Amino acid sequence: MTTPHRFDTITIIFNPNSTGDAPKLAQELSDELVPALPGTEIRLQPTEHAGHAVDLAQKAASAPNALIVSVSGDGGYNEVVNGVMASGSDDAVCAVLAAGNANDHSRVIGRKPLA
């Protein structure tokens, strides 16, 4: 049995103007993680414009032992991955909670409960 990974910070990035369920899903994930992970900083980070998720993810990945969750579709997840890659961090982890229309990436890799 493996020990679950513990993160110091978890940043949940989402588009508050999403036509899908991103704002609701991001809040639900935060509400689930906060009591489950006492001592872990959980941050909800809404995007403000196209490309903003890159900047938010890059900043989030600069913290040690960080998990960055994109609550989005493929485009938002792409921005988050690009931001983490640009950070140069070697220990940041990305995850996606599918909230888009196609969700190709999420469908291909399969789903497990994120929390």
Phi and psi in degrees as a GROMACS rama.xvg file:
@    title "Ramachandran Plot"
@    xaxis  label "Phi"
@    yaxis  label "Psi"
@TYPE xy
-92.4969  149.966  THR-2
-81.7062  133.459  THR-3
-63.7748  146.028  PRO-4
-73.7897  136.816  HIS-5
-107.393  129.656  ARG-6
-105.68  146.176  PHE-7
-77.6447  -37.3874  ASP-8
-135.048  144.888  THR-9
-127.616  118.835  ILE-10
-108.713  124.1  THR-11
-105.726  111.767  ILE-12
-103.453  131.645  ILE-13
-152.318  159.821  PHE-14
-94.0079  112.876  ASN-15
-68.1131  -15.82  PRO-16
-101.907  15.6979  ASN-17
-58.1147  140.669  SER-18
-80.3589  -9.18735  THR-19
-95.5176  -149.594  GLY-20
-100.142  16.6719  ASP-21
-54.921  -49.595  ALA-22
-60.5978  -42.9372  PRO-23
-65.9625  -46.2112  LYS-24
-65.0869  -38.6974  LEU-25
-62.8856  -44.5195  ALA-26
-65.5276  -42.5304  GLN-27
-61.7189  -41.6019  GLU-28
-63.0778  -46.1274  LEU-29
-58.6195  -45.5663  SER-30
-62.1061  -31.1723  ASP-31
-78.5835  -38.8478  GLU-32
-76.1991  -36.5098  LEU-33
-55.7901  -52.5959  VAL-34
-73.5067  -25.9334  PRO-35
-76.6538  -24.0263  ALA-36
-128.165  66.2187  LEU-37
-61.0122  139.04  PRO-38
91.2312  -9.46212  GLY-39
-98.4976  129.73  THR-40
-77.7474  121.345  GLU-41
-109.171  122.179  ILE-42
-118.498  128.402  ARG-43
-93.9369  121.675  LEU-44
-123.631  97.5436  GLN-45
-74.6062  143.935  PRO-46
-81.7631  155.771  THR-47
-112.947  -17.1716  GLU-48
-164.55  168.333  HIS-49
-58.3273  134.057  ALA-50
87.8246  -10.9173  GLY-51
-65.1717  -30.7289  HIS-52
-61.6836  -29.8849  ALA-53
-60.7065  -49.3998  VAL-54
-64.3692  -44.1256  ASP-55
-62.7995  -43.1403  LEU-56
-68.056  -39.408  ALA-57
-61.5918  -44.72  GLN-58
-65.5671  -44.093  LYS-59
-62.4873  -38.1383  ALA-60
-71.7417  -14.5345  ALA-61
-74.8437  -16.4919  SER-62
-77.6891  143.352  ALA-63
-67.8423  147.013  PRO-64
53.6728  54.5303  ASN-65
-106.154  142.933  ALA-66
-112.207  129.694  LEU-67
-117.768  119.042  ILE-68
-108.475  126.337  VAL-69
-98.2292  116.115  SER-70
-97.9046  93.2928  VAL-71
-168.991  -172.927  SER-72
-95.7099  -164.278  GLY-73
-60.8807  -39.0367  ASP-74
-65.3837  -45.2254  GLY-75
-65.0938  -40.0221  GLY-76
-65.4245  -38.4271  TYR-77
-59.2795  -44.1166  ASN-78
-62.2537  -42.5111  GLU-79
-63.7601  -46.4877  VAL-80
-60.74  -42.7076  VAL-81
-61.7437  -39.814  ASN-82
-65.5159  -42.6337  GLY-83
-65.4921  -42.2372  VAL-84
-62.7527  -38.8259  MET-85
-69.3948  -21.1265  ALA-86
-70.4958  -24.6084  SER-87
77.9856  4.17461  GLY-88
-65.7151  141.706  SER-89
-108.927  5.87626  ASP-90
-129.749  1.67561  ASP-91
-73.6478  145.238  ALA-92
-121.971  138.549  VAL-93
-107.332  147.865  CYS-94
-144.035  159.425  ALA-95
-128.938  136.883  VAL-96
-112.044  106.762  LEU-97
-58.9242  126.993  ALA-98
-146.403  23.3044  ALA-99
-107.656  -167.481  GLY-100
-85.8235  -45.6324  ASN-101
-95.5294  -45.6404  ALA-102
53.1536  43.489  ASN-103
-57.5322  -46.2389  ASP-104
-59.6417  -49.9159  HIS-105
-62.5375  -40.0216  SER-106
-65.6126  -38.0308  ARG-107
-72.3943  -39.7192  VAL-108
-86.0848  -10.3594  ILE-109
87.5512  170.818  GLY-110
-128.444  140.215  ARG-111
-136.263  152.535  LYS-112
-57.8213  126.306  PRO-113
-66.3307  -43.7  LEU-114
